[in-house]
């Protein structure tokens, strides 16, 4: 029946069988070519893809270096802090376990559920928890919840050194202060470990050689934490007492150029940065610039003496207490009549200072200001250090030269001002400064002759004594010298009527200076605003405590103090 089928009787075309054979041959060639490509040509790619399914490279984190003060006290260090993560698709936990896990991680069960819905393959539950919390999470034995070892930064000295030390982010990278400035040295270098993992993420075996981590280097600062803490307390108390906006203190060792203290208020806790404001984070001593006011007068007097135009006993007629320069009136707070150069500094006379300044070319004043570091960025390895503002002398008008002589028309930071005063403490040399410990004496750049610098120190001692603008700067047991500054704050195109900055910059002991201390209080608002009333008392307390800590012998007899009698200060001209 089938043999008689007409289909079998029909003849098959010869090309059909050849076509089928050709297709089979072509398919075989394709398979051979694909096999050659996979096994020979593209073998590296496929091996990498295969390894990516089971091989992992684990980072071995380096321990971040410590930040320590000049005496070895720890200011910042890293401690182990496990981080909790999960694979949500593998998570198996009862309601009780979920509730307990959420409690340990400081979140509500709803917040935990929301976090687990973000990604089915991986989510961070909480970074850098305490080791005790990590152990409690481990004891819950929740399937799908894992831990990884990380390090958390601790700052034992808290607010007092916050602006110096700075802080790191959750990835342990420096964000502010020394943590940022010395990021490369502190961070070290992470190591690596090549392993094989099974489908549950468990390590089966090591493959290849591991690279050990290189821990970060410790940074030893010039800061003395005791001096720093005391300076911070004093400026904090002054801000509160005078209802001020902010305050700063800088303490320099004039023998080595080391920064012993750099304190600011308001401050913050480096380990807890929730709800921070820009005002808390600013290192005002380095980042804020202001017109330095009367603190510039000793430099003008020094230049006038150094160039032979005057000496400390030269008499300058300041009557009738005012003068006119190109149509603008410059006034003293009180009429002083005839004053010696030393008296001009003691009484802080604007008229006397301007009469000295107008005897010299603008270029000379500009060169002197430049030599003491104004208008130049301090060579300090620290983020945010400002340059200040000092215009080229060719653009000065006579009235501008006059106002610059008593500190208006140029801008400096408190740190620049403190460094500038080292020329008087170091017999006319301006010294480099450092935040890193450098106990060896350092050389400076000659600005004034030793004789001139020593003469100005005596004038500063008069200014900080009876009959001067800052008798409240006096310290028990140590001779001090310094200059007050009070200036109206700029507001818009002019100056505010009732907003002031008050400061005092000085040195001690006078004959053989060991430290320079600069104090600034911003916007005192309790009725007192002169530097001699607001900043000088802070200077007095910081100087006395610092010199005692440094073991400097007192150079004056301790006189019995009569309590309750106010110290009278001469109101400075500003």
C-alpha positions as CSV (number, residue, x, y, z in Angstrom):
1,X,0.0,0.0,0.0
2,X,2.8,2.4,0.9
3,X,5.0,1.1,-1.8
4,X,2.5,2.1,-4.4
5,X,2.3,5.8,-3.0
6,X,2.8,8.3,-5.7
7,X,5.1,10.4,-3.4
8,X,7.6,7.6,-3.4
9,X,7.4,7.3,-7.1
10,X,8.4,11.0,-7.6
11,X,12.0,11.9,-8.1
12,X,13.9,14.0,-5.5
13,X,15.9,16.9,-7.0
14,X,19.7,16.3,-6.5
15,X,20.3,19.9,-5.2
16,X,18.0,19.3,-2.1
17,X,20.2,16.7,-0.6
18,X,23.3,18.8,-1.3
19,X,21.7,21.8,0.3
20,X,20.9,19.8,3.5
21,X,24.5,18.5,3.7
22,X,25.8,22.0,3.1
23,X,23.6,23.3,6.0
24,X,24.8,20.6,8.3
25,X,28.4,21.4,7.4
26,X,28.0,25.1,7.8
27,X,26.4,24.5,11.3
28,X,29.4,22.3,12.2
29,X,31.8,25.0,11.1
30,X,30.0,27.6,13.2
31,X,30.2,25.4,16.2
32,X,33.9,24.7,15.7
33,X,34.5,28.5,15.2
34,X,32.6,29.3,18.4
35,X,34.5,26.7,20.3
36,X,37.8,28.1,19.0
37,X,36.8,31.6,20.0
38,X,35.8,30.6,23.5
39,X,38.7,28.2,24.1
40,X,41.5,30.1,22.5
41,X,40.8,33.6,21.4
42,X,38.4,34.9,24.1
43,X,39.5,32.6,26.8
44,X,40.7,35.5,29.2
45,X,37.3,37.2,29.0
46,X,35.4,34.1,29.8
47,X,37.7,33.1,32.6
48,X,37.2,36.6,34.1
49,X,33.5,36.2,33.8
50,X,33.6,32.9,35.5
51,X,35.8,34.1,38.3
52,X,33.4,37.0,38.9
53,X,30.8,34.4,39.9
54,X,32.8,32.9,42.7
55,X,36.1,34.9,43.3
56,X,36.1,38.1,45.3
57,X,38.8,40.6,46.2
58,X,38.4,41.8,49.7
59,X,39.8,45.0,51.0
60,X,41.9,44.8,54.1
61,X,41.5,48.3,55.6
62,X,44.5,50.1,57.0
63,X,44.3,51.6,60.4
64,X,44.2,55.4,60.1
65,X,47.0,57.1,61.9
66,X,46.5,59.0,65.2
67,X,46.7,62.7,65.7
68,X,48.5,63.5,69.0
69,X,49.5,66.7,70.7
70,X,53.1,67.8,71.5
71,X,53.0,65.8,74.7
72,X,51.7,62.5,73.2
73,X,48.1,63.0,74.3
74,X,45.7,61.5,71.7
75,X,43.5,64.0,69.9
76,X,42.1,61.6,67.3
77,X,42.3,57.8,66.9
78,X,40.5,55.0,65.1
79,X,38.7,52.2,67.0
80,X,37.1,49.1,65.5
81,X,33.4,49.7,64.6
82,X,31.5,46.9,62.8
83,X,29.0,48.0,60.0
84,X,25.8,46.0,59.6
85,X,24.6,45.0,56.1
86,X,22.0,42.6,54.7
87,X,20.9,40.7,51.7
88,X,17.1,41.3,51.8
89,X,16.2,38.4,49.5
90,X,18.0,36.0,51.9
91,X,16.6,37.5,55.0
92,X,14.7,35.1,57.3
93,X,13.6,36.7,60.6
94,X,10.7,36.4,62.9
95,X,8.7,39.5,64.0
96,X,10.5,39.4,67.4
97,X,13.9,39.2,65.7
98,X,13.0,42.1,63.4
99,X,11.8,44.2,66.3
100,X,14.9,43.5,68.3
101,X,17.2,44.2,65.3
102,X,15.5,47.5,64.7
103,X,15.9,48.5,68.4
104,X,19.7,47.6,68.4
105,X,20.2,49.7,65.2
106,X,18.3,52.7,66.7
107,X,15.4,52.7,64.2
108,X,11.7,51.7,64.2
109,X,10.5,48.4,62.7
110,X,8.9,50.4,59.9
111,X,12.2,52.2,59.1
112,X,14.0,48.8,59.0
113,X,11.3,47.4,56.6
114,X,11.7,50.4,54.4
115,X,15.5,50.1,54.3
116,X,15.2,46.4,53.4
117,X,13.0,47.2,50.4
118,X,15.6,49.5,48.8
119,X,17.6,46.7,47.1
120,X,17.0,42.9,47.2
121,X,20.8,42.1,46.9
122,X,22.5,44.5,49.3
123,X,21.7,47.3,51.8
124,X,23.6,49.0,54.6
125,X,21.6,48.8,57.8
126,X,23.9,50.9,59.9
127,X,27.5,52.0,59.5
128,X,30.1,52.0,62.3
129,X,28.2,50.8,65.3
130,X,29.7,50.1,68.7
131,X,31.3,46.7,69.1
132,X,28.9,45.9,71.8
133,X,26.0,46.5,69.4
134,X,27.7,44.4,66.8
135,X,28.0,41.5,69.2
136,X,24.3,41.7,70.1
137,X,23.3,41.7,66.5
138,X,25.5,38.7,65.9
139,X,23.8,36.9,68.8
140,X,20.4,37.4,67.2
141,X,21.6,35.1,64.4
142,X,19.3,36.6,61.8
143,X,19.9,34.8,58.4
144,X,20.8,37.4,55.7
145,X,22.3,39.9,58.1
146,X,26.1,40.3,58.0
147,X,28.8,42.5,59.4
148,X,32.0,43.9,58.1
149,X,34.9,45.3,60.1
150,X,35.4,49.1,59.8
151,X,37.0,51.8,61.9
152,X,35.4,54.8,63.6
153,X,37.2,58.0,64.5
154,X,37.2,59.1,68.2
155,X,38.1,62.6,69.4
156,X,38.8,62.5,73.2
157,X,39.3,66.3,73.5
158,X,36.0,67.2,71.9
159,X,35.0,70.8,71.3
160,X,38.2,72.3,72.5
161,X,40.3,71.1,69.6
162,X,37.6,70.5,67.0
163,X,38.7,73.3,64.6
164,X,42.3,72.1,64.7
165,X,41.8,68.3,64.3
166,X,38.7,68.5,62.0
167,X,36.9,65.2,61.3
168,X,36.4,62.4,58.8
169,X,33.4,61.1,56.9
170,X,31.9,57.7,57.2
171,X,34.4,56.4,54.6
172,X,37.2,57.5,56.9
173,X,38.4,60.3,54.7
174,X,39.4,63.7,56.1
175,X,36.9,66.5,55.6
176,X,38.2,69.4,57.8
177,X,41.3,70.4,59.7
178,X,44.3,68.2,60.2
179,X,42.3,65.2,59.1
180,X,42.0,66.8,55.7
181,X,45.4,68.5,55.5
182,X,47.3,65.3,56.2
183,X,44.9,62.8,54.6
184,X,47.5,61.0,52.6
185,X,49.8,60.4,55.6
186,X,47.0,59.5,58.0
187,X,45.1,57.2,55.6
188,X,47.9,54.7,54.9
189,X,47.3,52.1,52.2
190,X,44.6,49.3,52.2
191,X,45.6,45.7,51.6
192,X,43.8,43.1,49.5
193,X,42.8,39.4,49.9
194,X,41.7,37.2,47.0
195,X,39.2,34.5,48.0
196,X,36.6,32.1,46.6
197,X,33.1,32.4,48.0
198,X,30.1,30.0,47.7
199,X,26.6,31.1,46.7
200,X,25.8,32.0,50.3
201,X,28.8,34.4,50.5
202,X,30.9,32.2,52.7
203,X,34.7,32.1,52.1
204,X,35.8,28.7,50.8
205,X,39.5,29.3,50.3
206,X,42.2,31.9,49.5
207,X,43.6,32.2,46.1
208,X,46.8,34.1,45.2
209,X,48.9,36.1,47.5
210,X,47.4,38.6,50.0
211,X,48.7,42.2,50.2
212,X,49.0,43.4,53.8
213,X,47.7,46.9,54.6
214,X,50.1,49.7,55.5
215,X,48.8,51.6,58.5
216,X,48.7,55.4,58.4
217,X,51.4,57.5,60.0
218,X,50.8,59.4,63.3
219,X,50.8,63.2,63.1
220,X,52.4,64.9,66.1
221,X,51.1,68.5,66.4
222,X,52.6,71.5,68.0
223,X,49.4,72.0,69.9
224,X,49.5,71.7,73.7
225,X,46.1,70.3,74.6
226,X,46.2,71.8,78.1
227,X,46.9,75.3,76.7
228,X,44.3,74.7,73.9
229,X,41.7,73.7,76.4
230,X,42.3,76.6,78.7
231,X,42.3,79.1,75.8
232,X,39.0,77.6,74.6
233,X,37.4,77.9,78.0
234,X,38.5,81.5,78.4
235,X,37.2,82.7,75.0
236,X,34.0,80.7,75.5
237,X,33.4,82.4,78.8
238,X,34.2,85.9,77.3
239,X,31.7,85.3,74.5
240,X,29.1,84.4,77.0
241,X,29.9,87.2,79.4
242,X,29.8,89.9,76.8
243,X,26.9,88.4,74.8
244,X,29.1,88.2,71.8
245,X,28.7,86.4,68.5
246,X,32.0,84.5,68.5
247,X,35.7,84.6,69.6
248,X,39.1,83.2,68.9
249,X,42.5,82.8,70.5
250,X,45.9,82.1,69.0
251,X,49.0,81.2,71.1
252,X,52.5,81.1,69.4
253,X,55.8,80.0,70.8
254,X,58.2,82.7,69.5
255,X,61.3,80.5,70.0
256,X,60.2,77.7,67.6
257,X,57.3,79.2,65.7
258,X,55.0,76.5,66.9
259,X,51.3,77.0,67.3
260,X,50.5,76.1,70.9
261,X,46.7,76.9,70.7
262,X,44.2,77.8,68.0
263,X,40.8,78.0,69.7
264,X,37.5,79.2,68.4
265,X,34.0,79.5,69.8
266,X,31.3,78.5,68.9
267,X,32.6,75.0,68.3
268,X,31.3,71.5,67.7
269,X,31.8,67.9,68.8
270,X,33.8,66.2,66.0
271,X,32.2,62.8,66.7
272,X,28.6,64.1,66.6
273,X,28.0,66.4,63.7
274,X,24.2,66.4,63.6
275,X,22.5,69.8,63.2
276,X,25.8,71.6,62.5
277,X,25.9,75.2,61.2
278,X,28.5,77.0,59.2
279,X,29.2,79.3,62.1
280,X,30.2,76.3,64.2
281,X,32.5,74.8,61.6
282,X,34.4,78.0,60.7
283,X,38.0,78.2,62.0
284,X,37.6,81.9,62.5
285,X,41.2,82.5,63.5
286,X,42.3,81.4,60.1
287,X,39.3,82.1,57.8
288,X,37.8,85.4,59.0
289,X,39.4,88.6,58.0
290,X,38.9,92.0,59.5
291,X,40.3,95.5,59.6
292,X,42.9,95.3,62.4
293,X,42.4,98.8,63.8
294,X,44.9,100.2,66.4
295,X,47.0,97.0,66.4
296,X,48.7,98.4,63.3
297,X,50.0,101.5,65.2
298,X,53.1,99.9,66.7
299,X,54.3,98.8,63.2
300,X,54.0,102.4,61.9
301,X,56.0,103.7,64.9
302,X,58.6,101.0,64.4
303,X,59.0,101.9,60.7
304,X,59.3,105.6,61.5
305,X,62.0,104.8,64.1
306,X,63.8,102.3,62.0
307,X,64.1,104.9,59.1
308,X,65.4,107.6,61.5
309,X,62.4,109.9,61.1
310,X,61.6,109.8,64.9
311,X,62.8,108.1,68.1
312,X,60.8,106.9,71.0
313,X,61.2,110.3,72.7
314,X,60.3,112.5,69.7
315,X,57.4,114.8,70.7
316,X,54.4,114.9,68.4
317,X,51.8,117.6,68.8
318,X,48.3,115.9,68.5
319,X,46.3,119.0,69.5
320,X,43.5,119.9,69.1
321,X,42.7,116.1,69.0
322,X,41.9,116.0,65.3
323,X,43.4,116.7,61.9
324,X,42.2,117.0,58.3
325,X,43.7,114.9,55.4
326,X,42.5,115.8,51.9
327,X,39.1,116.9,53.3
328,X,38.5,114.0,55.7
329,X,38.7,114.5,59.5
330,X,40.7,112.1,61.7
331,X,40.0,112.2,65.4
332,X,41.3,111.0,68.7
333,X,38.9,109.8,71.4
334,X,40.4,112.4,73.7
335,X,42.6,115.4,73.3
336,X,46.2,114.5,74.3
337,X,48.1,117.6,73.1
338,X,51.9,116.8,73.0
339,X,52.8,113.1,73.1
340,X,56.1,111.3,72.6
341,X,56.1,108.4,70.1
342,X,55.9,106.1,73.1
343,X,52.9,108.1,74.4
344,X,51.2,107.8,71.0
345,X,51.3,104.0,71.3
346,X,50.4,104.1,75.0
347,X,47.4,106.3,74.4
348,X,46.5,104.9,71.0
349,X,46.4,108.3,69.3
350,X,45.2,108.3,65.7
351,X,46.5,111.8,65.1
352,X,50.0,111.0,66.3
353,X,50.1,107.8,64.2
354,X,48.9,109.5,61.1
355,X,51.5,112.3,61.5
356,X,54.3,109.7,61.6
357,X,52.8,107.8,58.6
358,X,52.4,110.9,56.4
359,X,56.2,111.5,56.7
360,X,57.0,108.4,54.7
361,X,56.2,107.3,51.1
362,X,53.3,104.9,50.6
363,X,55.7,102.4,49.1
364,X,57.7,102.1,52.4
365,X,54.5,101.4,54.4
366,X,53.3,98.9,51.8
367,X,56.7,97.1,51.8
368,X,56.7,96.9,55.6
369,X,53.1,95.5,55.7
370,X,54.1,92.9,53.1
371,X,57.3,91.9,55.0
372,X,55.2,91.2,58.2
373,X,53.0,88.9,56.2
374,X,49.9,91.0,55.4
375,X,48.2,90.4,52.1
376,X,50.0,87.0,51.9
377,X,48.8,83.5,52.6
378,X,50.5,82.1,55.7
379,X,52.7,79.1,54.8
380,X,50.6,76.8,57.0
381,X,49.6,73.3,55.9
382,X,45.9,73.7,56.8
383,X,42.7,74.1,54.8
384,X,41.0,77.4,54.5
385,X,43.9,79.7,55.4
386,X,43.1,83.1,54.0
387,X,45.3,85.8,52.4
388,X,43.7,88.9,53.7
389,X,43.6,92.1,51.7
390,X,46.4,94.7,51.1
391,X,46.1,96.8,47.9
392,X,49.1,97.9,45.9
393,X,50.7,101.1,47.2
394,X,50.3,102.8,43.8
395,X,46.5,103.0,44.3
396,X,46.7,104.5,47.7
397,X,45.3,108.0,48.1
398,X,46.6,110.2,51.0
399,X,43.5,109.6,53.1
400,X,43.9,105.8,52.6
401,X,47.5,105.9,53.7
402,X,46.4,107.8,56.8
403,X,43.6,105.3,57.7
404,X,45.8,102.3,57.0
405,X,48.3,103.5,59.6
406,X,45.7,102.9,62.3
407,X,44.3,99.8,60.7
408,X,41.4,100.7,58.3
409,X,41.5,99.9,54.6
410,X,43.4,96.6,54.9
411,X,42.2,93.2,56.2
412,X,44.0,90.4,58.1
413,X,43.1,87.2,60.0
414,X,43.8,86.9,63.7
415,X,46.5,84.3,62.9
416,X,48.3,86.7,60.5
417,X,48.1,89.4,63.2
418,X,49.6,87.1,65.9
419,X,52.4,86.1,63.5
420,X,53.1,89.7,62.6
421,X,53.7,90.5,66.3
422,X,56.5,87.9,66.4
423,X,58.7,90.7,64.9
424,X,58.7,92.5,68.2
425,X,59.1,89.3,70.3
426,X,62.0,88.1,68.1
427,X,64.0,91.4,68.1
428,X,62.8,92.4,64.6
429,X,62.6,89.0,62.9
430,X,59.4,87.5,61.4
431,X,59.4,83.8,62.0
432,X,57.7,80.9,60.1
433,X,55.0,79.2,62.0
434,X,54.0,75.5,62.1
435,X,51.2,73.3,63.4
436,X,53.5,70.3,63.5
437,X,55.8,69.8,66.4
438,X,59.2,71.4,65.8
439,X,61.1,71.9,69.1
440,X,64.2,73.4,67.5
441,X,64.6,77.2,67.4
442,X,63.8,78.6,64.0
443,X,65.3,81.5,62.0
444,X,63.3,84.4,60.6
445,X,63.3,87.2,58.2
446,X,64.7,90.5,59.4
447,X,62.1,93.3,59.3
448,X,63.3,95.8,62.0
449,X,66.5,96.3,63.8
450,X,66.8,94.7,67.3
451,X,67.0,98.1,68.9
452,X,63.7,99.2,67.3
453,X,61.9,96.0,68.2
454,X,63.1,96.3,71.8
455,X,62.0,99.9,72.0
456,X,58.5,99.0,70.7
457,X,58.3,96.2,73.3
458,X,58.6,98.9,76.0
459,X,55.9,100.9,74.3
460,X,53.6,97.9,74.3
461,X,54.4,97.4,78.0
462,X,53.2,101.0,78.6
463,X,50.1,100.4,76.6
464,X,49.2,97.3,78.7
465,X,50.0,99.2,82.0
466,X,48.6,102.0,84.1
467,X,47.7,105.0,81.9
468,X,47.5,102.8,78.8
469,X,44.5,101.3,76.9
470,X,44.7,97.8,78.4
471,X,45.7,97.6,82.1
472,X,43.4,94.6,82.3
473,X,46.0,92.7,80.3
474,X,48.4,92.7,83.3
475,X,49.3,89.2,84.6
476,X,50.5,88.2,88.1
477,X,54.2,87.3,88.0
478,X,54.9,88.1,84.4
479,X,55.5,91.4,82.5
480,X,53.4,91.8,79.5
481,X,53.1,94.1,76.5
482,X,50.5,94.4,73.8
483,X,48.1,96.6,71.9
484,X,44.4,96.8,71.9
485,X,42.2,97.0,68.8
486,X,38.6,98.1,68.4
487,X,36.9,98.6,65.1
488,X,33.5,99.1,63.7
489,X,32.3,96.2,61.5
490,X,31.8,96.8,57.9
491,X,28.1,96.7,56.8
492,X,27.1,97.3,53.2
493,X,29.1,100.2,51.9
494,X,29.9,101.7,55.3
495,X,30.3,100.8,58.9
496,X,27.7,99.6,61.5
497,X,27.0,102.0,64.3
498,X,26.8,99.4,67.1
499,X,28.7,96.4,65.8
500,X,32.4,96.1,66.8
501,X,35.3,93.7,66.9
502,X,37.5,93.8,69.9
503,X,40.9,92.3,70.1
504,X,44.2,92.4,71.9
505,X,47.6,91.1,70.7
506,X,50.6,91.0,73.0
507,X,53.7,89.1,74.2
508,X,55.2,88.0,77.5
509,X,57.6,88.2,79.3
510,X,58.6,91.6,77.9
511,X,62.4,91.4,78.2
512,X,62.7,87.8,76.9
513,X,59.4,87.0,75.1
514,X,58.4,83.4,75.0
515,X,54.8,83.6,73.6
516,X,52.6,85.8,71.5
517,X,48.9,85.7,72.3
518,X,46.1,87.2,70.1
519,X,42.5,87.4,71.2
520,X,39.4,88.4,69.2
521,X,35.8,88.8,70.3
522,X,33.2,89.5,67.6
523,X,30.3,91.7,68.3
524,X,30.3,92.1,72.1
525,X,26.8,93.3,73.1
526,X,26.7,94.0,76.8
527,X,27.7,97.7,76.7
528,X,31.5,97.1,76.6
529,X,33.3,96.9,73.3
530,X,36.8,98.3,73.7
531,X,39.6,95.7,73.3
532,X,41.0,96.7,76.6
533,X,37.8,95.7,78.4
534,X,36.7,92.7,76.4
535,X,39.8,91.0,74.9
536,X,42.6,92.0,77.3
537,X,41.3,90.0,80.3
538,X,41.3,86.9,78.2
539,X,44.9,87.6,77.1
540,X,45.9,88.0,80.8
541,X,44.5,84.7,81.9
542,X,45.8,82.7,78.8
543,X,49.3,84.2,79.2
544,X,49.5,83.5,82.9
545,X,48.3,79.9,82.6
546,X,50.4,79.2,79.4
547,X,53.7,80.5,80.9
548,X,53.2,78.4,84.0
549,X,52.5,75.3,82.0
550,X,55.7,75.9,80.0
551,X,57.7,76.3,83.2
552,X,58.7,79.9,82.5
553,X,60.0,81.6,85.6
554,X,58.1,84.8,86.7
555,X,60.1,88.0,86.0
556,X,58.3,90.5,88.2
557,X,57.4,90.4,91.9
558,X,54.0,89.4,92.8
559,X,52.2,92.4,94.3
560,X,49.3,92.1,96.8
561,X,46.1,92.6,94.9
562,X,43.2,94.8,96.3
563,X,40.0,93.2,95.2
564,X,37.0,95.1,94.1
565,X,38.7,98.2,92.7
566,X,38.1,98.5,88.9
567,X,41.2,99.0,86.7
568,X,40.9,102.2,84.8
569,X,41.8,102.1,81.1
570,X,42.3,104.9,78.6
571,X,39.7,104.8,75.9
572,X,41.5,104.1,72.6
573,X,40.9,106.0,69.4
574,X,39.5,103.9,66.6
